[in-house]
């Protein structure tokens, strides 16, 4: 069975956890040897599929003529709802239980119904991709169009209360009386903020290669969680779970868009079965906008009440979000503030407006990224109304305990992040009066915002083996979505077993390996490293027992109470023997042990979060209204940092994501026809290097012993929490123009800028 094996060539030993090491998979990637899903070489020549999407937003496919496509040279198959193999039924928009969202059947070409624009209506399979794409353009479709709902604002009056928010969080939370507090307070704020539709756009498009061996299906694809894709595909095709194997050793980014099975994977499997040969299917960049999820458009109403000295008496965040008519997704946006600031009267609510689009999906920092924009801009506005420094306002409302759960925080260094960041950034030099600092025709401003992200641990199993050569093998179906998972697992195993990094090889991304929680929710590193830690401790016990009890052991009968694992050797007292020598003698076939990670009691008895503070300096051109980032700093407290180099990369990437959300990124939904207008990277503007000239991230020393044995927390999404708000607040400080809708584009600024 072929698996991708990643191993370092660096002979590094000793205290390895916490060192800023290079990625052990880096050489493979820069040499082009890391094989991604679509690039996998099949055992026999693959065929290539191209998806044809619907050109209406809602209705039915009344007729489809595929004859010209079928007659095209090179075409092997044209799949439509008329000849697609039978699949399981999709079901209701909401699943009974949260986990079923990830594992439910997701049939494709199962009927003539059109639920959203660009939903697949046909798959053309040919000998080459170009032949398939050409033939797809020869298919003619006739639709019966139904009235669709594509206008968010027009549907606000029909917003409904979902049964739950994402991840099973409570839809609403109400403590005290916000309305009474607002009426009684001397200083209040009541404002509406808006965050736009946004699209994930990972570097690697969604793609899959499917091949059958009898009744067993193997799919090479890009996925963040193999177990979810395996279960969802098995449910869709009505296969036993053990008849489906998913392979995904390298992923070119996901950001939440690769957590569930999508159309390209299902269609590749269907076509491969009909043709009896491997089939590759990839979404084009344009197709990803409709078929690979998005962040919903959200309207936020923020209400804050405070005493004259800046103590919050009320905190209220009511959100209305878009969702799909065909499948509900309630981003947990209002839940973001439930643990952030102290206030006796509290209210957070979620309401949804049904549109005829594909479902929304988890997009980097779901909930926090849009939620903190509204919260932190509102806090900035309140600080100005009170005449307080924005940092001082936040300090005055620092909670001693979780304000809604009434449990202690496991760690909470938010104030330390703000103070450290203020000193490093030069916050004291911030213009006190908005619009008061100029450099030529540029207005200059500073802004800041708090960051918070809940810490999670997902059920994960890792197997660690030592062979007769002293080689350590770490195995789990965990994925590395570009974050450095291969590296940190090798670091944990090397340190716990007292071997060099070069002695550890890591095997990931194969569903035949022990199951992990996958990459998502910022829990991948902590969950998998915790399980690796436990597996290594269990393996040490097995090695010690064998060394003491086996007759051929050089340590036979020794007292193992003082045993030490270091420098690839086992030492007891004055005796020291290489691990390879011991294993070769007592277990030439090798010794294995498994370890697990799961949430414990500390998740109930403590409120666990990572925290941070963002600082931004911007310029705004007086003549064009163009806002530009000049520099940005993030200071974060996220538990023990397993690898500062890869973690810093994550934080900077998240901060740049926030730059895009603040200044450029918006997926525009046509309210007449239901299609995303700017569905490519020519019109959906992502930040480039020139847009992010000076971005830095630093970590405070922190160890959270309530989180896991390593004291670590997730970092993958924290950088994107609050970054957009810091930039928005900086733009206000520069111009005196408060823009409450993202992205902040020049057309929103120009009318308020001074003429002179």
N, C-alpha and C positions, 0 to 999 in steps of 0.2 A: 504494500500500500504506500503510494508516494505521498510524502508530506514535506512541507517547507520547513527547513531547519535553519534557525538563525543562531549564530554563535560569534562571540567576540574573539578577536585575536590578541586582545590586551591582557598581559599577565599582571593583573591588578588584584591584590588581596588585602586582608586586614579589614578595617572599617570601610565598607563599600557603600552601604546605604547612606544617602545624604550627600554623596559626592557628585559633582557636575560632570558626569561622564558623557562621552559621545554616544550616539545611538549605535547599538551593535548591528542594526540592520541598515545603517547608513551607506555602507560600501555597496551592498546589493542594490540599493536604490539609485545611487549615482552612476553605477555601471550598467543600469538597465536590466539587472538580473532578478529583480523582485517582480514576480509574475502576478498581475492583477486578473480579476475574473474573466474579462473578455479576451485576455491575451493567452489564456491557458491552451496548451497544445493538446488536442484531442487524440485519442487512440486511432481514429480514422478521420478522414477529411470531413470537416464540418460544413454544414449549410448555413446560410445567413438570412435572418429575418428582418423585415422592415414593417413597422406598424403604421397603419393608416388610421387617422383620428377623425372623429365626427366634426362637422363644421357648423353644428347648431348647439345651443346650450341646453335645450330640453325638448324631448319629443320621442319619436320612434323612427327607426330605419324602415321605411316602407318598402324599399327595393334596393338591391345592390347588384350591379352587373360586373362580374369578375372575368368574363370570357376573354377580353383582350389581354388582361394580365396573365391569365393561365396559358395563353398561346405564345407569350413572350419567350424568346430563347433563354435558357438557363433557369426558368422558373420551375420549381418542383411542387409547390403547394400554395394554395390560397385558402386560408382559414377565415371563416366568418361564423356568425351565430348559426348558420344553416348546417355546417358540417363539423363544428368544433366538438370534441369529445364531451360527454356529459360531466358536469362538475357539481359540487355541493352548492346548495342555495346560500346566498349571502346572509339573509336574515334581516332583523330589525336594525334601525339606526344606532341603537344603544345596546350593548351587550349586558347580560345580567351581572357579570362580575368583571372587575377591572382587568385581570390577566387575559381574559378572552379577547380584549381589544387587539392584542398582539398576535393571537394564535387563531383567530377566526378564519373561516373560508373566505377567499376573495376571488370569486370566479370572474373570468374575462371572456367576452364573446358568448355569454350565456343566454342572451335574449336580444330582441330588437330594440329594447328600451335605451334611450340616450339620457343619461343623468347629468352630464356636464360636457362642456365644450372640449373637444379633442379626446374624448373617451374612445378607446380603440374600437373600431368597427371591422377591421380586417388585419390579417398578418400575411404578408407575402414572403415566401421562403424561396431562395434561389441559390445557385452555386456561388454567387458573389454578392456582396452587399450592394454594389452599384446596380446589378441586375434587379435585385429585389426592390430597391428604391425606385428605379425607373418604372417597373411594372406596377407598383402601388399607385403611381400617378395616372395609370390608365383605368383604374377602377372608377366607376360612376355610381353615385349614391342618390337616392331620392328620399327625402325626409318628410315626415309629417310633424311640423313644428308645434310645440305646445307653449303656452305662456310660461315663461320662466321668471324667477325673481333674482335680480342681479344688483339691485340698488340697496346698499346698506342703510343709508339714511332714510330711505322711504319705508324700510321695514322696522324702524326703531319702535314704532307704536305697537308692533306685534311681538316684541321680544318676550321670551318665555324663560322660566326658571328651570335649569337642568336638574336632574336628580343628584348629580355629583359633578365636581370639577375633576380635571385631569389628575391621575394617580390616586383617585378615590378620595381626594380632599373634600371637606365640607363645602357645599355650594355657598353658604352664607355663614357669617359669624356676627353675632350682635351681643354686645355687653353694655349695660347702662342705657342712657338715652341721649343719642347724638343730637337730636333736634333741640331738646331742652338746653343742652350745653351750648349749642350754637346761638340760641336766643339769649343766653345769659352772659356769654363771653364778651369782654371788651374789644378783643381783636379776633377777627374771623377771616377765613378764606374759603371761597366757593367757586371753583373754576373747573372747566372742562378741557381735557387734553385728548389728543388723538394720535394713535400710532397706526401706521399703514400696513397693508398687505406686504409681505416680504417673502422672498424665495431663497432656498438654501444654497443652491449652486455650488456643491462640492466640485473639486477639480475633476474627479472621475465621475462621469455620468453613470446612471443606473444601467447595469448590463449583466447578462447571465449567459452561460453556456450549459446546456442540459444534454445529458447522454443517458441512455437506458442500457442496462445489462439484464436481459430477461425482464423481471418485474421490479427491478431495483433501479431507482433514479439517483443519479449523481449530478449535482448542480454546482458549478463554479460561478461565484457571484460576488458582489460587493455588499456586505451586510455588517451591521454593527452588532447584531445578536443572532448567532447561528441557531440557537434553540427556537427563537420566535419564527424565523424564516422556515425552518424545518417543520415546525408544527403547523404553521399556516399553509404551507404548500401541501403537506400531507392531508390536512383537512379539506383543502380545495379539490385535490385530485382523488379524495377518498382512498388514501393509501394508509397502511399501517406505518407507524412512525419509523420502525426499523427498516422500512423499504426506501427511506429517503436519506441521502447523505448530502450535506452542505459543506463546501470547501471555500474558505475565504481568508487566506493567510495575509493578504495585504489589501488595504482599502485606501483609496485616494480621497479621504474625507467623507463625512456623513452628516454631522451636525444635527442629527435627529431624523434625517430623511431616509435612513436605511435601517429602520427599526422593525418594519413590517414588510411582508411580501408585496411586491408591486407587479404591474401587468407584464413587464418584460420577462420576469422569471417564470410566471405561469405560462405565458405563451411559448417560451422556449421549451418548456417541458411538454406541453401539448403537441407542438410541432415535431419534436424529436421522437415522440412515441408514434406518431402517424407515419413518419418517414423511416423510422428504424435507423437513424444516424444522428450524430450530434448536431445541435442547432445553436447558433449564437444569435442573441437579440440584444440590442442596445437602444436606449432612448436617445434621441438627438437632444441637444441642449434646448431647443425650442419645445420639444415634447415634455421635458422635465417640469416646466412651469405648471402644466395642468395635471400631470400624472405622477408627480413625486412629492406632493404636499406643499404647504406654505404656512407662514405665520398668519393668523387671522388679522383682519382689520379690527381695531378696538377703540371704543370711546370710553374715556375715564372721567368720572366726576369725583373730584377731590374736595373734601370739606375738612378744614382744620379750625379748631377753636383754641385760643390760648389766653392766658393771663398776660398782663402788661409786661411782666418780667420774662415771658417766653415759655411758660410751662403749659404744655398741651393739656387741655381738658376734654378734647374730642378729636378723634381720628376716624375719618370715614373715606372709604374707597369703593365706589360702585362702578362696575364695568359692564359694558354691553359689547359683545363680540359677535363676529360672524361665525357661522357653522354651516356645514353642508346639510342639505335636506336628506341626502342618502345615508350619511353617517355623522353622528354627533361627535364634536371635539370641543371641549370647554377648557381652554387654556386657563391655568390656575393663577391668573394675573393678580386678582385682589388678595390672594393668600400671601403675597409677598410681604405685605406690611404687618401681618399679624404678630410678628415677633420683633419688629424693628424699633419702634419708639413707644415710650410709656404714655398712656392716656387712660383715664378711668372710663370714659365713654367711647365705645368702639363699634364700628360697623364695616363689614366687607361683604360685597355681594357680587354674584355673577349672573348675567342674563345673556341669552343668545338670540340671534336673528338668523333664520334659515335662508340660505341662498342656494341656488342651483350651481354649485361648484363642486369640485372634488373635495374630499375632507381636508381640513387643516391637519397639520402634523407637528410633532415636537421639534422646535427650532431652537438652537443653542440658547440655553437659559430660558426655557419656557416659563412664562409667568414673571420671572424677575426682570428680564430684559425690557419688556414693555411696561411692566408695573412700576419699576423704579424710575422710569422716565417721568411718570406722572407724580409719584411720591416726592422725588427729590427736586423736581421743579417747583412743586407746591411748597416744599420746605424753604426753598430759596426765596420764593415770593413772600412767604410769611416772615422770614428773617428781615427782609427789607421793610416790611410793614412795621416790624417791631424795632427797627433800628439796631439789630444785632448782627454780628458776624455770623455767616451761615454755619461755621463750625461750632461756634458757641451755642447756637440754638440747638444743634444736635446733641451737644454735650449735656445741656440742661434737660434733655428728654431721654437720657440713657436709662433703660430699665434695669432694675436690680435682678428681676426674674422675668421669665417669659410672660409678657403682659396678658396673654390669652390662655395659655396652658397652666400658668402659675407653677412652673417647675424651674429649677435653676438652670443656667446655661452651663454646658460642659466647659467651654471656654468662650470668652467674648472680649476681643481686643479691638473693637471698632474705634474707640476713642484713641487708642495708641496708634492705629493706622492713620487717623486724621492728623494727629499731632506730628507724627514722623513725616508724613507727606507734606504738611504745611511748611515744616522746616526745610526739607529738601527742595521744595518747589519755589520757595520764596513767596509764600502766600501773603506775608506782610506788605509786599509791594503791590498788592491788588488795588486797582483803581476803586476808590471809595464811592465815587459818583459814576453811575453808568453813562457811557458815551463821552467821558471826559479825557481819555488818553488817545492821542493821535501820533502816528508816525507818517508824515506826509499825508497822503490821501487814504491811509489805512486807520481804522478804528481798532483799538487793542483792548481785549478783555480777558479776565480770568474767571474760571468757574470750577466748582467742585461738587462731588456727589458721593454718597455712601454706597457701599456694595455689600450685599448679603446673599448667601446661597445656602439652602438647607443641605445638610450632610446625610448621605444614605449609605447603606451597605446592602448588597444584593446577594442572594443565595448562590454560592460558587464552590466548586470542587476543583482541586488541583492535585495532580499526581506527580511526585518527584521520585526519580529512580537514580541509583548509583550503580554503574556497571563495573566489571572486573578491571577496567583500565582507570577507574577512579573518575570517570566522566559522569557529570550530573545532567539528567534530562528532566526538564520541567514541561509538563503537558497539561493543556486545558483547551477547551474550544473557544476561549477568549479571543477577541480580535484586537488588532492594532490599527486604529484608524488614522495613524499618522502622529500619535501622541507620545510614543516611546514605550509602549507596553513591553515589547521584547526586552528592552534594556532594564527597566526597573524590576522585572521578574528575575532576571539574571542577577541583578544586584542583591536582591533579598536572599535568593538561594545561595549565592556565593558566600555572603556574610554568615548566614545561619549555619552553613555546613563547613565553614572554615577553609574554603578553596578559593582559587583565583577565578576571576571573571572568565578567563579563557577556558576554564574547565566546565563551564555551564553552557548547555545548548537548550534552546527554548523552541517548543513546537506549539503553534497556535492555529486557530482557524480551521478546525476540522471537527465535524459533529460526531465523529467516532471517538473523540477524546472526552474526558470528563467535562460535564456541563458547567458553564459559568453564567453569570448575570449579563455578560456582554459589556459593550461600551455604550454608555448612555446615562444620563442623569448625574454625571460626575462621580459615578461610583465604581467605574471599571478598575482603576488603579488600586484603590483601597480594598475593594472586595477580593480581587485576585491576589494582591500581595498578602493580605491577611490569610487567605487559604494557603498560599505558598509558605508562609511563615509556619502555619500549623503542620503542613505536610513535612517540612524540614525537621521540625521538632519530633514528629512521629518517626521519621526516618532515622534520626539520631538514636532514638530509643531502640529501634530494631537493630541498628548497627552495633550498638553497645551490647545488647543481649546476645547477638551472634558472636561478637568478639570474646565475650566472657565464657560462653557455653560451648562453643564449637571446639572439638578436639584439635583441629588443625590451625586454630587461631594462635598467633604469636602472643596474644593477651589472654589465653585460656586461663580461667580461674582468677583473673585480676579483679581487684576492688574498683568498680566503675564509678564510685561516688565522686571521685575527683577527676573524672575524665574531661579532657579538653579537645575540641576540634579546632585546629589551626594549621595553616600552611600545608593543607591537603593531607594532614596526618591526624591520627588519634593518639593522644598522649595521656598516660596514666602514671603519675609519679615520675620516676626517672626513665620510664620506657616510652618510646615514641616510634610509631610505625606508620608508613604511608597508607592512606585509605585503600589505594589500589591493591596493596599487598594483602591487607586484611580481607577485602572483598574477594579477591582471587582465591584466597584460601578457604573462606567459609561459605561463599555464595557466588560461584563463578557465573551463574546465570543472572546475577544482580539482585538488588533488594529494592523494593518499592514501598511507598507509603502515600496515603492520601490525606489531605487536609481540607477543611471546610470553613466557609465564612457565612454568617447569617446575622441578622439583627438580634441583639440581646436585650436584656432588661434596661440597659442604659438608654436605649432609644425611647423608652417610655418615661423614665425618671429624669431625663435631662433634655434640654432643648439644644440641638446640635446644628451649628451653622459655621460656615467660613465667612470672613468679613474682609472689607477693604475700603479704601478711599481713593477716588479718582480726582486728579487735578488737570485742568486743561487751560492752555492759552491759545486764543484765536485772534485772527485779524479779519476785518470785514472791509471790503473795498467800498469807499463812499460813492464811487461813480457807477459801479456795476452791481453792487449789493452782494458780491460773491464772498461767502465765508470760507476761510481756510484755517486748518489746524496748524499751529506753529510748534507746539510741543505738548506732551502729555506724560503724566506720571501716575502710576498706580502703586499703592502700598497695600500689601495683603497679609492677612493672618489666616493660614489654612492648615494648621497643624504642622506636623513634621513633614518637611519637604524631602521626598525620596530621591529626587534628582533635580537639583536647582536649575540645571541647564535646560532640560526638557520642560520643566514646570514653567520657567520664565518664558519659553517659547509659547506655551499655552496661554499665559496671561497676556502677552503682547498680541497674540492672535485674537483673543477675545476683545481686547481694547480696540483693535483695529475694526473688528466687527461692529463695535459701538460707534466708531467714526462713520462707518457706512450707514448705519441706521439713522444717525443724526443728520447727515449731510446729503446722502445720495440715493439710498436704496428705497425703492417703492415699486411694487408690482401693481400696475393700474388695471383694474377690472372694468371692462366696458359695461356700463349699466343697461345698455340696450340689448346686447347679444351674448354677454356672459363669457367673453374670452379675455385672457390677460393680454393686453395690447403690446407691452414691451417684453416679449418673451424670448429675449436673447441677451448676450452680454454686450451687444452694441447699444442697447437702450436701457438695460438694467445695469446701473452704474455701481461697480464695486470699487472701493478705494484702491489706488495704486500706490507705489512707493512715493511718488511725488505728493500724494495726499497725506502721507504720514511721515514727515521728515524726522521727527524726534520723539520716539515713544519708548518709555522705559518702565520696568516693573521690578519691584523689590519685595522681599518677604521679611516679615518679622519672625523672630524665633518663637515658636509655639509648639507645644506637645499636648495633644488631647488624649489623655489616657481613657476617656469614656468612649471614644470613637471606635478604637480597635487596638490590638496589642502594639501596633507600630506607631500609634499616636498621630496618624496622618488623616487628612481630609481630601476631598475632591477639589481639583483646580480647573477642570476643563471648561467650566462655564462661568466661573467667578469673574474673569476679566471682562465679560460682556454684561455684567450686572452693574448698572449705574453709569457706564461710560457715556452713553448717549445723553444722559441728563447733565453730566459735567460739561459737555460741549454746548448744550443748549443754554445752560446758565452762563457760560463764558460769553456766548453771543449776546445775551441780554446785557451783560456787564459792559461789553464793548459798545453796544449801540443804543441801549435803552429801549429796544424793541423786543417785546416778549412774544415769541412765537410758540404756540402751544400745540402745534401739530408737526409730526415728523413725516418726511425729512424737512429740514430747514433749508429751503432753496431761496435763491435770490429774489424770486417774485414775491415771497412772503416778507422779505426784509425791505426791499426798495421803497415801498410807499411810506415807511416810517422813518427813513433815514433823512438827516438834515441835508438841505440843498446846498448850503455853503460849504 
